[in-house]
Amino acid sequence: MFWLIRHIVNRRIEESCMEDQEHSAWQEALILWFGSHRKEWQLRARPKLRVNVSAEHYQIPDITLVRNEELQDQILTRPPIAVFEILSPDDRVSRLFEKLEQYKRMEIPNIILVEPAGARLHRKYVDGELIPCNEDILRLDRTEAFVNWKDVEALLASS
């Protein structure tokens, strides 16, 4: 059984399924990973933070990585360091690419797509293309922060 959640996108109502256990576990693992490095990197990982991607458009990434000095903003209007979108079974390719393009136009330097099931092939969105993250470590542009996918998966296993 899936529960639907409604979002207003481009002044129209769109429905999607609410996150499941696996999706939510990935959110938790990424928050824990970045939380363990928050002091050294001066960054915070925030779930479901509203991002004003353009004059009339908002997106709500699964995880948004922001600098400490941006924490006072209730809604982000400047590009965060990174956004993470965790794929769900109900994601539509056209809607997903529209969202990724909005992030790109906002000049977010790190747009990461997380594949929680199957091969767990994560991708970085660069210049309109999804580039596989084949390494265990993904270094984030414009910061010393990185993601160690093996450590994140260990956090998943312990939750």
DSSP file (Angstrom, degrees, kcal/mol; ACC not computed):
  #  RESIDUE AA STRUCTURE BP1 BP2  ACC     N-H-->O    O-->H-N    N-H-->O    O-->H-N    TCO  KAPPA ALPHA  PHI   PSI    X-CA   Y-CA   Z-CA
    1    1 A M              0   0    0      0, 0.0     2,-0.4     0, 0.0     0, 0.0   0.000 360.0 360.0 360.0 131.5    0.0    0.0    0.0
    2    2 A F        -     0   0    0     15,-0.0     2,-0.4    18,-0.0    18,-0.0  -0.905 360.0-145.1-112.1 139.3    1.4    3.4   -1.0
    3    3 A W        -     0   0    0     -2,-0.4    15,-2.7    15,-0.2     2,-0.3  -0.866  20.0-135.2 -99.6 136.0    0.3    6.7    0.6
    4    4 A L  E     -A   17   0A   0     -2,-0.4     2,-0.4    13,-0.2    13,-0.2  -0.684  14.6-163.9 -94.1 144.8    0.2    9.7   -1.7
    5    5 A I  E     -A   16   0A   0     11,-3.2    11,-2.2    -2,-0.3     2,-0.4  -0.971  14.3-137.9-122.7 142.1    1.7   13.1   -0.9
    6    6 A R  E     -A   15   0A   0     -2,-0.4     2,-0.3     9,-0.2     9,-0.2  -0.844  19.0-176.3-106.1 137.3    0.7   16.2   -2.9
    7    7 A H  E     -A   14   0A   0      7,-3.0     7,-3.1    -2,-0.4     2,-0.7  -0.937  26.0-128.5-124.1 148.9    3.2   18.9   -4.0
    8    8 A I  E     +A   13   0A   0     -2,-0.3     2,-0.5     5,-0.2     5,-0.2  -0.901  34.4 174.4 -96.7 117.8    2.6   22.1   -5.8
    9    9 A V  E >   -A   12   0A   0      3,-3.2     3,-1.5    -2,-0.7    48,-0.1  -0.989  68.5 -14.1-127.5 123.1    4.9   22.3   -8.8
   10   10 A N  T 3  S-     0   0    0     -2,-0.5    -1,-0.1     1,-0.3     3,-0.1   0.894 128.6 -55.3  51.3  43.3    4.7   25.1  -11.3
   11   11 A R  T 3  S+     0   0    0      1,-0.2     2,-0.3    45,-0.2    -1,-0.3   0.691 120.6 100.8  63.8  22.8    1.4   26.1   -9.9
   12   12 A R  E <  S-A    9   0A   0     -3,-1.5    -3,-3.2     2,-0.0     2,-0.5  -0.969  75.5-112.9-132.5 153.5   -0.1   22.6  -10.4
   13   13 A I  E     -A    8   0A   0     -2,-0.3     2,-0.4    -5,-0.2    -5,-0.2  -0.718  33.4-175.7 -88.2 128.2   -0.7   19.8   -7.9
   14   14 A E  E     -A    7   0A   0     -7,-3.1    -7,-3.0    -2,-0.5     2,-0.4  -0.950  12.4-144.8-121.6 145.3    1.4   16.7   -8.5
   15   15 A E  E     +A    6   0A   0     -2,-0.4     2,-0.3    -9,-0.2    -9,-0.2  -0.852  21.6 166.5-109.6 144.9    1.2   13.5   -6.5
   16   16 A S  E     -A    5   0A   0    -11,-2.2   -11,-3.2    -2,-0.4     2,-0.2  -0.963  40.1 -94.0-145.7 163.2    4.0   11.1   -5.5
   17   17 A C  E     -A    4   0A   0     -2,-0.3   -13,-0.2   -13,-0.2     3,-0.1  -0.522  43.0-111.3 -77.3 145.5    4.3    8.2   -3.1
   18   18 A M        -     0   0    0    -15,-2.7   -15,-0.2    -2,-0.2    -1,-0.1  -0.371  48.3 -83.0 -69.4 157.2    5.6    8.9    0.3
   19   19 A E        -     0   0    0      1,-0.1    -1,-0.1     4,-0.1     2,-0.1  -0.217  43.3-141.8 -62.8 149.6    9.1    7.6    1.1
   20   20 A D     >  -     0   0    0     -3,-0.1     4,-2.5   -18,-0.0     5,-0.2  -0.388  35.4 -85.2-100.8-175.3    9.5    4.0    2.2
   21   21 A Q  H  > S+     0   0    0      1,-0.2     4,-2.4     2,-0.2     5,-0.2   0.902 126.7  49.1 -59.1 -44.7   11.8    2.5    4.8
   22   22 A E  H  > S+     0   0    0      2,-0.2     4,-2.0     1,-0.2    -1,-0.2   0.927 112.0  48.2 -64.6 -44.4   14.7    2.1    2.4
   23   23 A H  H  > S+     0   0    0      1,-0.2     4,-1.8     2,-0.2    -1,-0.2   0.931 114.3  46.1 -59.1 -47.5   14.4    5.7    1.1
   24   24 A S  H  X S+     0   0    0     -4,-2.5     4,-2.4     1,-0.2    -1,-0.2   0.837 108.4  56.4 -67.5 -33.8   14.2    7.0    4.7
   25   25 A A  H  X S+     0   0    0     -4,-2.4     4,-2.7    -5,-0.2    -1,-0.2   0.885 106.2  51.1 -65.4 -38.4   17.2    4.9    5.8
   26   26 A W  H  X S+     0   0    0     -4,-2.0     4,-2.4     2,-0.2     5,-0.2   0.904 108.9  51.2 -64.9 -40.7   19.3    6.4    3.1
   27   27 A Q  H  X S+     0   0    0     -4,-1.8     4,-2.3     1,-0.2    -2,-0.2   0.953 112.1  46.8 -58.6 -48.4   18.3    9.9    4.2
   28   28 A E  H  X S+     0   0    0     -4,-2.4     4,-2.8     1,-0.2    -2,-0.2   0.917 111.4  50.8 -60.3 -44.7   19.3    9.0    7.8
   29   29 A A  H  X S+     0   0    0     -4,-2.7     4,-2.6     1,-0.2    -1,-0.2   0.906 111.4  47.4 -63.4 -41.8   22.6    7.4    6.7
   30   30 A L  H  X S+     0   0    0     -4,-2.4     4,-2.5     2,-0.2     5,-0.3   0.898 112.5  49.8 -66.0 -39.6   23.6   10.5    4.7
   31   31 A I  H  X S+     0   0    0     -4,-2.3     4,-2.5    -5,-0.2    -2,-0.2   0.922 112.8  47.0 -63.9 -43.5   22.6   12.8    7.6
   32   32 A L  H  X S+     0   0    0     -4,-2.8     4,-1.8     2,-0.2    -2,-0.2   0.910 111.7  51.6 -64.0 -41.9   24.7   10.7   10.0
   33   33 A W  H  < S+     0   0    0     -4,-2.6     4,-0.4     1,-0.2     3,-0.3   0.960 116.5  38.1 -60.1 -52.6   27.7   10.6    7.6
   34   34 A F  H >< S+     0   0    0     -4,-2.5     3,-1.2     1,-0.2     4,-0.3   0.850 112.2  59.9 -69.4 -32.2   27.8   14.4    7.2
   35   35 A G  H >< S+     0   0    0     -4,-2.5     3,-0.9    -5,-0.3     4,-0.3   0.846  98.4  58.0 -62.4 -33.5   26.9   15.0   10.8
   36   36 A S  T 3< S+     0   0    0     -4,-1.8    -1,-0.3    -3,-0.3    -2,-0.2   0.638 115.5  36.6 -71.8 -11.3   30.0   13.1   11.9
   37   37 A H  T <> S+     0   0    0     -3,-1.2     4,-2.4    -4,-0.4     5,-0.3   0.242  82.4 112.3-118.8   9.6   32.0   15.6    9.9
   38   38 A R  H <>>S+     0   0    0     -3,-0.9     4,-1.4    -4,-0.3     5,-0.8   0.839  78.2  47.0 -60.4 -36.9   30.0   18.8   10.5
   39   39 A K  H  45S+     0   0    0     -4,-0.3    -1,-0.2     2,-0.2    -2,-0.1   0.933 114.8  44.2 -71.5 -44.9   32.7   20.6   12.6
   40   40 A E  H  45S+     0   0    0      1,-0.2    -2,-0.2    -4,-0.1    -1,-0.2   0.859 125.3  33.2 -69.9 -33.7   35.6   19.9   10.3
   41   41 A W  H  <5S-     0   0    0     -4,-2.4    -1,-0.2    -7,-0.2    -2,-0.2   0.570  96.2-135.1 -98.1  -9.9   33.7   20.8    7.2
   42   42 A Q  T  <5 +     0   0    0     -4,-1.4    26,-2.0    -5,-0.3     2,-0.3   0.900  63.9 124.4  55.0  43.6   31.4   23.5    8.7
   43   43 A L  E   < -B   67   0B   0     -5,-0.8     2,-0.4    24,-0.2    24,-0.2  -0.906  47.8-153.4-130.4 156.5   28.5   22.0    6.8
   44   44 A R  E     -B   66   0B   0     22,-2.8    22,-2.7    -2,-0.3     2,-0.5  -0.993  11.2-140.9-131.2 141.3   25.1   20.6    7.8
   45   45 A A  E     -B   65   0B   0     -2,-0.4    20,-0.2    20,-0.2    -7,-0.0  -0.897  23.2-171.5 -99.7 125.0   22.9   18.1    6.0
   46   46 A R  E >   -B   64   0B   0     18,-2.9    18,-2.6    -2,-0.5     3,-0.6  -0.969  15.3-137.3-122.2 127.8   19.2   18.9    6.1
   47   47 A P  E 3  S-B   63   0B   0      0, 0.0    16,-0.2     0, 0.0    15,-0.2  -0.621  81.4  -4.5 -81.7 141.1   16.4   16.7    5.0
   48   48 A K  T 3  S+     0   0    0     14,-1.2     2,-0.4    13,-0.8    14,-0.1   0.823  82.2 168.4  52.5  42.0   13.5   18.1    2.9
   49   49 A L    <   -     0   0    0     -3,-0.6     2,-0.2    12,-0.4    -1,-0.2  -0.741  38.5-116.1 -87.0 130.3   14.7   21.7    3.1
   50   50 A R        -     0   0    0     -2,-0.4    26,-2.0    24,-0.3     2,-0.5  -0.485  30.6-165.0 -70.5 131.0   12.9   24.0    0.7
   51   51 A V  E     -Gh  59  76C   0      8,-3.0     8,-2.4    -2,-0.2     2,-1.4  -0.977  17.7-141.5-121.6 123.1   15.2   25.5   -2.0
   52   52 A N  E     +G   58   0C   0     24,-3.3     6,-0.2    -2,-0.5     3,-0.0  -0.678  25.5 176.6 -83.2  91.5   14.1   28.4   -4.1
   53   53 A V  E     -     0   0C   0     -2,-1.4     2,-0.3     4,-0.8    -1,-0.2   0.694  63.7  -7.7 -77.0 -19.6   15.6   27.3   -7.4
   54   54 A S  E >  S-G   57   0C   0      3,-1.6     3,-0.6    -3,-0.1    -1,-0.1  -0.937  91.8 -72.8-161.0-179.9   14.2   30.3   -9.4
   55   55 A A  T 3  S+     0   0    0     -2,-0.3    -2,-0.0     1,-0.3    -1,-0.0   0.834 130.0  15.8 -53.2 -37.8   11.8   33.2   -9.0
   56   56 A E  T 3  S+     0   0    0     -3,-0.0     2,-0.4    -4,-0.0    -1,-0.3   0.316 112.3  84.6-120.6   8.0    8.7   31.1   -9.1
   57   57 A H  E <   -G   54   0C   0     -3,-0.6    -3,-1.6   -47,-0.1    -4,-0.8  -0.933  45.4-177.2-124.1 137.3   10.0   27.5   -8.4
   58   58 A Y  E     -G   52   0C   0     -2,-0.4     2,-0.3    -6,-0.2    -6,-0.2  -0.946   4.4-169.5-122.2 147.3   10.8   25.6   -5.3
   59   59 A Q  E     -G   51   0C   0     -8,-2.4    -8,-3.0    -2,-0.4   -50,-0.0  -0.943  14.2-149.2-129.1 157.5   12.2   22.2   -4.9
   60   60 A I        -     0   0    0     -2,-0.3   -10,-0.2   -10,-0.2   -12,-0.1  -0.800  19.6-159.5-127.3  88.4   12.6   20.0   -1.8
   61   61 A P        -     0   0    0      0, 0.0   -13,-0.8     0, 0.0   -12,-0.4  -0.233  26.8-119.8 -63.7 156.5   15.6   17.8   -2.2
   62   62 A D  S    S+     0   0    0     22,-0.9   -14,-1.2     1,-0.3     2,-0.4   0.935 101.2  10.5 -61.4 -45.7   15.9   14.6   -0.1
   63   63 A I  E     -BC  47  84B   0     21,-1.8    21,-2.9   -16,-0.2     2,-0.5  -0.999  68.9-167.0-135.4 133.8   19.1   16.0    1.5
   64   64 A T  E     -BC  46  83B   0    -18,-2.6   -18,-2.9    -2,-0.4     2,-0.6  -0.986  11.2-150.2-119.7 129.5   20.5   19.5    1.1
   65   65 A L  E     +BC  45  82B   0     17,-3.0    16,-1.6    -2,-0.5    17,-1.4  -0.888  25.6 176.1-101.9 116.2   24.1   20.2    2.2
   66   66 A V  E     -B   44   0B   0    -22,-2.7   -22,-2.8    -2,-0.6     2,-0.1  -0.863  32.5-110.1-123.4 153.4   24.5   23.8    3.4
   67   67 A R  E >   -B   43   0B   0     -2,-0.3     3,-1.9   -24,-0.2     4,-0.3  -0.475  37.1-111.7 -73.5 152.1   27.3   25.8    4.9
   68   68 A N  G >  S+     0   0    0    -26,-2.0     3,-1.8     1,-0.3     4,-0.2   0.862 116.0  60.1 -53.9 -39.0   26.8   26.8    8.6
   69   69 A E  G 3  S+     0   0    0      1,-0.3     3,-0.4   -27,-0.2    -1,-0.3   0.653  99.6  57.9 -69.3 -12.0   26.4   30.5    7.7
   70   70 A E  G X  S+     0   0    0     -3,-1.9     3,-1.3     1,-0.2    -1,-0.3   0.432  78.7  93.0 -93.1   0.4   23.3   29.6    5.5
   71   71 A L  T <  S+     0   0    0     -3,-1.8    -1,-0.2    -4,-0.3    -2,-0.1   0.738  73.9  65.2 -68.1 -21.7   21.5   28.0    8.4
   72   72 A Q  T 3  S+     0   0    0     -3,-0.4     2,-0.5    -4,-0.2    -1,-0.3   0.695  81.1  94.2 -75.0 -15.7   19.6   31.2    9.3
   73   73 A D    <   -     0   0    0     -3,-1.3     3,-0.1     1,-0.2    -3,-0.0  -0.654  60.5-161.6 -78.6 121.6   17.8   31.1    6.0
   74   74 A Q  S    S+     0   0    0     -2,-0.5     2,-0.4     1,-0.3   -24,-0.3   0.879  87.3  25.6 -67.6 -37.8   14.4   29.4    6.4
   75   75 A I  S    S-     0   0    0    -26,-0.1     2,-0.3    -3,-0.1    -1,-0.3  -0.997  93.4-121.5-125.8 128.0   14.2   28.9    2.6
   76   76 A L  B     +h   51   0C   0    -26,-2.0   -24,-3.3    -2,-0.4    -5,-0.0  -0.524  35.3 166.5 -73.1 130.6   17.5   28.7    0.7
   77   77 A T        +     0   0    0     -2,-0.3    -1,-0.2   -26,-0.2   -26,-0.1   0.453  63.9  65.7-116.2 -10.4   17.7   31.3   -2.1
   78   78 A R  S    S-     0   0    0     -8,-0.1   -26,-0.1     1,-0.0    29,-0.1  -0.807 102.1 -87.2-107.6 154.1   21.5   30.8   -2.7
   79   79 A P        -     0   0    0      0, 0.0    -2,-0.1     0, 0.0    -1,-0.0  -0.392  42.1-138.9 -63.4 128.0   22.9   27.6   -4.1
   80   80 A P        -     0   0    0      0, 0.0    30,-0.3     0, 0.0   -14,-0.2  -0.282  26.0-105.8 -72.7 171.1   23.7   25.0   -1.4
   81   81 A I  S    S-     0   0    0    -16,-1.6    29,-0.6     1,-0.2     2,-0.3   0.887  93.9 -10.2 -64.8 -39.6   26.9   23.0   -1.6
   82   82 A A  E     -Cd  65 110B   0    -17,-1.4   -17,-3.0    27,-0.1     2,-0.4  -0.996  52.4-152.6-158.1 154.1   25.0   19.9   -2.7
   83   83 A V  E     -Cd  64 111B   0     27,-2.3    29,-2.9    -2,-0.3     2,-0.5  -0.990  13.4-156.5-127.4 143.2   21.6   18.3   -3.1
   84   84 A F  E     -Cd  63 112B   0    -21,-2.9   -21,-1.8    -2,-0.4   -22,-0.9  -0.980   3.6-166.8-119.9 125.7   20.9   14.6   -2.9
   85   85 A E  E     - d   0 113B   0     27,-2.9    29,-3.2    -2,-0.5     2,-0.6  -0.966   9.9-153.5-111.3 122.3   17.9   13.0   -4.6
   86   86 A I  E     - d   0 114B   0     -2,-0.5    29,-0.2    27,-0.2    27,-0.1  -0.855  24.0-120.7 -97.6 119.7   17.2    9.4   -3.5
   87   87 A L        -     0   0    0     27,-2.9    30,-0.1    -2,-0.6    -1,-0.0  -0.272  27.9-165.6 -63.2 142.3   15.4    7.5   -6.2
   88   88 A S    >   -     0   0    0     27,-0.1     3,-1.8    28,-0.1   -69,-0.1  -0.881  34.2-109.5-122.8 157.3   12.0    6.0   -5.4
   89   89 A P  T 3  S+     0   0    0      0, 0.0    -2,-0.0     0, 0.0    -1,-0.0   0.793 117.7  52.0 -58.1 -27.8   10.0    3.5   -7.4
   90   90 A D  T 3  S+     0   0    0    -73,-0.1     2,-0.1     2,-0.1    -3,-0.0   0.435  78.3 125.7 -92.1   2.4    7.5    6.1   -8.5
   91   91 A D    <   -     0   0    0     -3,-1.8     2,-0.4     1,-0.1     3,-0.1  -0.389  52.2-144.3 -62.9 132.3   10.0    8.6   -9.8
   92   92 A R     >  -     0   0    0      1,-0.1     4,-2.7    -2,-0.1     5,-0.2  -0.842   9.4-135.7 -98.5 135.9    9.3    9.6  -13.4
   93   93 A V  H  > S+     0   0    0     -2,-0.4     4,-2.8     1,-0.2     5,-0.2   0.903 103.2  50.3 -58.0 -45.5   12.3   10.3  -15.6
   94   94 A S  H  > S+     0   0    0      1,-0.2     4,-1.8     2,-0.2    -1,-0.2   0.912 113.7  44.7 -63.0 -42.3   10.9   13.5  -17.1
   95   95 A R  H  > S+     0   0    0      2,-0.2     4,-2.1     1,-0.2    -1,-0.2   0.893 113.1  51.9 -67.9 -39.5   10.0   15.0  -13.7
   96   96 A L  H  X S+     0   0    0     -4,-2.7     4,-2.6     1,-0.2    -2,-0.2   0.935 110.8  46.3 -62.7 -47.1   13.4   13.9  -12.3
   97   97 A F  H  X S+     0   0    0     -4,-2.8     4,-2.4     1,-0.2    -1,-0.2   0.854 109.6  55.1 -67.0 -32.9   15.4   15.5  -15.2
   98   98 A E  H  X S+     0   0    0     -4,-1.8     4,-1.9    -5,-0.2    -1,-0.2   0.926 110.6  46.1 -61.5 -43.9   13.3   18.7  -14.9
   99   99 A K  H  X S+     0   0    0     -4,-2.1     4,-2.0     2,-0.2    -2,-0.2   0.923 112.0  50.3 -64.2 -45.7   14.2   18.9  -11.2
  100  100 A L  H  X S+     0   0    0     -4,-2.6     4,-2.2     1,-0.2    -2,-0.2   0.884 109.7  51.6 -61.6 -39.2   17.9   18.2  -11.9
  101  101 A E  H  X S+     0   0    0     -4,-2.4     4,-2.7     2,-0.2    -1,-0.2   0.878 106.8  53.3 -66.0 -37.5   17.9   20.9  -14.6
  102  102 A Q  H  X S+     0   0    0     -4,-1.9     4,-1.5     2,-0.2    -2,-0.2   0.907 109.5  48.7 -63.3 -40.6   16.4   23.4  -12.1
  103  103 A Y  H  <>S+     0   0    0     -4,-2.0     5,-2.0     2,-0.2     4,-0.4   0.916 111.1  50.5 -62.5 -42.7   19.3   22.6   -9.7
  104  104 A K  H ><5S+     0   0    0     -4,-2.2     3,-1.5     1,-0.2    -2,-0.2   0.921 108.3  51.4 -62.6 -44.6   21.8   23.1  -12.5
  105  105 A R  H 3<5S+     0   0    0     -4,-2.7    -1,-0.2     1,-0.3    -2,-0.2   0.813 106.0  55.5 -63.7 -29.3   20.3   26.5  -13.4
  106  106 A M  T 3<5S-     0   0    0     -4,-1.5    -1,-0.3    -5,-0.2    -2,-0.2   0.594 116.3-121.7 -75.8  -9.6   20.6   27.5   -9.8
  107  107 A E  T < 5 +     0   0    0     -3,-1.5    -3,-0.2    -4,-0.4    -2,-0.1   0.848  45.4 172.5  70.0  38.1   24.3   26.6  -10.1
  108  108 A I      < -     0   0    0     -5,-2.0    -1,-0.2     1,-0.1   -27,-0.1  -0.685  25.5-147.9 -72.6 122.5   24.3   24.0   -7.3
  109  109 A P  S    S+     0   0    0      0, 0.0     2,-0.5     0, 0.0    32,-0.2   0.738  79.6  41.2 -72.2 -22.4   27.8   22.6   -7.7
  110  110 A N  E     +d   82   0B   0    -29,-0.6   -27,-2.3   -30,-0.3     2,-0.6  -0.930  59.1 172.8-132.8 109.8   27.0   19.0   -6.6
  111  111 A I  E     -d   83   0B   0     -2,-0.5    14,-3.1    14,-0.4     2,-0.5  -0.954  16.7-172.1-117.4 110.1   23.8   17.3   -7.7
  112  112 A I  E     -dE  84 124B   0    -29,-2.9   -27,-2.9    -2,-0.6     2,-0.6  -0.889  15.5-158.5-115.4 131.2   23.8   13.7   -6.6
  113  113 A L  E     -dE  85 123B   0     10,-3.3    10,-2.7    -2,-0.5     2,-0.5  -0.936  13.7-155.5-107.0 121.6   21.4   11.0   -7.5
  114  114 A V  E     -d   86   0B   0    -29,-3.2   -27,-2.9    -2,-0.6     8,-0.1  -0.864   5.8-158.4-104.0 125.0   21.3    8.0   -5.1
  115  115 A E        -     0   0    0     -2,-0.5   -29,-0.1   -29,-0.2   -27,-0.1  -0.874  11.2-177.3 -99.5 101.7   20.1    4.6   -6.3
  116  116 A P        +     0   0    0      0, 0.0     2,-0.2     0, 0.0    -1,-0.1   0.721  59.0  55.2 -77.5 -20.1   19.1    2.8   -3.1
  117  117 A A  S >  S-     0   0    0      4,-0.1     3,-1.7   -30,-0.1     4,-0.3  -0.639 100.9  -1.4-112.2 167.0   18.2   -0.5   -4.6
  118  118 A G  T 3  S+     0   0    0      1,-0.3    -3,-0.0    -2,-0.2     0, 0.0  -0.342 130.5   2.4  64.6-127.2   19.9   -3.1   -6.8
  119  119 A A  T 3  S-     0   0    0     -2,-0.1    -1,-0.3     2,-0.1     3,-0.2   0.598  86.0-137.1 -73.3 -11.1   23.4   -2.2   -7.9
  120  120 A R    <   +     0   0    0     -3,-1.7     2,-0.9     1,-0.2    -2,-0.1   0.927  35.1 174.6  52.3  48.9   23.4    1.0   -5.9
  121  121 A L        -     0   0    0     -4,-0.3    -1,-0.2    -7,-0.1     2,-0.2  -0.779  13.8-160.0 -88.1 106.0   25.0    2.9   -8.7
  122  122 A H        -     0   0    0     -2,-0.9    11,-3.0    11,-0.4     2,-0.3  -0.549   6.7-159.3 -87.4 153.5   25.0    6.5   -7.6
  123  123 A R  E     -EF 113 132B   0    -10,-2.7   -10,-3.3     9,-0.3     2,-0.4  -0.954  15.0-142.2-136.8 151.8   25.4    9.3  -10.1
  124  124 A K  E     -EF 112 131B   0      7,-2.7     7,-3.2    -2,-0.3     2,-0.7  -0.948  22.8-132.3-111.8 134.5   26.4   12.9  -10.3
  125  125 A Y  E     + F   0 130B   0    -14,-3.1   -14,-0.4    -2,-0.4     2,-0.4  -0.780  35.8 167.0 -90.6 114.1   24.5   15.3  -12.6
  126  126 A V  E >   - F   0 129B   0      3,-2.9     3,-1.9    -2,-0.7    -2,-0.0  -0.989  63.8 -20.2-133.3 122.9   27.0   17.3  -14.6
  127  127 A D  T 3  S-     0   0    0     -2,-0.4    -1,-0.1     1,-0.3     3,-0.1   0.865 128.0 -47.1  49.9  44.4   26.2   19.4  -17.7
  128  128 A G  T 3  S+     0   0    0      1,-0.2     2,-0.3   -28,-0.1    -1,-0.3   0.518 119.7 102.4  80.9   4.8   23.0   17.6  -18.4
  129  129 A E  E <   -F  126   0B   0     -3,-1.9    -3,-2.9    -5,-0.0     2,-0.7  -0.921  69.4-128.7-123.3 148.3   24.5   14.1  -18.0
  130  130 A L  E     -F  125   0B   0     -2,-0.3    -5,-0.2    -5,-0.2   -18,-0.0  -0.858  27.2-163.2 -93.7 112.9   24.4   11.5  -15.2
  131  131 A I  E     -F  124   0B   0     -7,-3.2    -7,-2.7    -2,-0.7    -2,-0.0  -0.854  20.9-120.1 -99.9 122.3   28.0   10.5  -14.5
  132  132 A P  E     -F  123   0B   0      0, 0.0     2,-1.2     0, 0.0    -9,-0.3  -0.328  12.7-135.4 -61.6 140.3   28.4    7.2  -12.6
  133  133 A C        +     0   0    0    -11,-3.0   -11,-0.4     1,-0.2     5,-0.1  -0.765  35.3 167.3 -93.7  87.0   30.2    7.5   -9.3
  134  134 A N        +     0   0    0     -2,-1.2    -1,-0.2   -13,-0.1     2,-0.2   0.636  48.6  81.1 -80.7 -14.6   32.4    4.4   -9.7
  135  135 A E  S    S-     0   0    0      2,-0.2    14,-0.1    -3,-0.1    -2,-0.0  -0.511  82.6-125.1 -90.6 159.4   34.7    5.2   -6.8
  136  136 A D  S    S+     0   0    0     -2,-0.2    13,-2.7     1,-0.1    14,-0.5   0.749  99.8  55.7 -71.3 -23.2   34.1    4.5   -3.2
  137  137 A I  E     -I  148   0D   0     11,-0.2     2,-0.6    12,-0.1    11,-0.2  -0.947  66.9-164.7-116.6 128.4   34.7    8.2   -2.4
  138  138 A L  E     -I  147   0D   0      9,-2.9     9,-2.5    -2,-0.5     2,-0.4  -0.946  13.3-151.6-110.3 111.6   32.9   11.0   -4.1
  139  139 A R  E     -I  146   0D   0     -2,-0.6     2,-0.4     7,-0.2     7,-0.2  -0.677  13.7-134.7 -82.6 132.9   34.6   14.4   -3.6
  140  140 A L    >   -     0   0    0      5,-2.3     3,-0.9    -2,-0.4   -30,-0.1  -0.740  20.5-116.4 -92.6 134.6   32.2   17.3   -3.6
  141  141 A D  T 3  S+     0   0    0     -2,-0.4     4,-0.1     1,-0.2     3,-0.1  -0.304  92.6  19.5 -66.5 149.9   33.2   20.4   -5.6
  142  142 A R  T 3  S+     0   0    0      1,-0.1     2,-0.3   -33,-0.1    -1,-0.2   0.684 119.1  61.1  65.0  23.1   33.8   23.7   -3.9
  143  143 A T  S <  S-     0   0    0     -3,-0.9    -1,-0.1     2,-0.2    -3,-0.1  -0.974  82.9-119.8-162.9 163.1   34.4   22.1   -0.5
  144  144 A E  S    S+     0   0    0     -2,-0.3    -3,-0.1  -103,-0.1    -2,-0.1   0.505  79.2 113.8 -85.6  -3.7   36.7   19.7    1.2
  145  145 A A        +     0   0    0   -104,-0.1    -5,-2.3    -4,-0.1     2,-0.3  -0.244  40.7 172.8 -67.8 154.4   33.7   17.5    2.0
  146  146 A F  E     -I  139   0D   0     -7,-0.2     2,-0.5     2,-0.0    -7,-0.2  -0.950  29.8-121.0-151.2 168.2   33.3   14.0    0.4
  147  147 A V  E     -I  138   0D   0     -9,-2.5    -9,-2.9    -2,-0.3     2,-0.9  -0.982  12.5-158.1-116.5 125.4   31.0   11.0    0.6
  148  148 A N  E  >  -I  137   0D   0     -2,-0.5     4,-2.3   -11,-0.2     3,-0.3  -0.883   8.2-164.7 -99.5 102.2   32.5    7.6    1.5
  149  149 A W  H  > S+     0   0    0    -13,-2.7     4,-2.6    -2,-0.9     5,-0.2   0.830  85.3  55.6 -61.8 -33.7   29.9    5.3    0.1
  150  150 A K  H  > S+     0   0    0    -14,-0.5     4,-1.9     2,-0.2    -1,-0.2   0.916 109.5  46.7 -65.2 -41.4   31.2    2.3    2.0
  151  151 A D  H  > S+     0   0    0     -3,-0.3     4,-1.9     2,-0.2    -2,-0.2   0.894 111.7  51.1 -66.2 -39.1   30.9    4.2    5.3
  152  152 A V  H  X S+     0   0    0     -4,-2.3     4,-1.9     1,-0.2    -2,-0.2   0.924 110.3  49.3 -63.6 -43.1   27.4    5.3    4.3
  153  153 A E  H  X S+     0   0    0     -4,-2.6     4,-2.1     1,-0.2    -1,-0.2   0.844 107.4  55.0 -65.8 -32.0   26.4    1.7    3.5
  154  154 A A  H  X S+     0   0    0     -4,-1.9     4,-1.3     2,-0.2    -1,-0.2   0.885 106.9  51.0 -65.8 -37.6   27.8    0.6    6.9
  155  155 A L  H  X S+     0   0    0     -4,-1.9     4,-0.6     1,-0.2    -2,-0.2   0.872 108.3  52.7 -64.6 -36.6   25.5    3.2    8.5
  156  156 A L  H >< S+     0   0    0     -4,-1.9     3,-1.0     1,-0.2    -2,-0.2   0.919 107.3  51.5 -62.4 -43.5   22.6    1.7    6.6
  157  157 A A  H 3< S+     0   0    0     -4,-2.1    -1,-0.2     1,-0.3    -2,-0.2   0.797 110.0  49.6 -66.0 -28.3   23.5   -1.8    7.8
  158  158 A S  H 3<        0   0    0     -4,-1.3    -1,-0.3     1,-0.2    -2,-0.2   0.535 360.0 360.0 -89.8  -5.6   23.5   -0.6   11.4
  159  159 A S    <<        0   0    0     -3,-1.0    -1,-0.2    -4,-0.6    -2,-0.2   0.490 360.0 360.0 -92.8 360.0   20.2    1.2   11.3
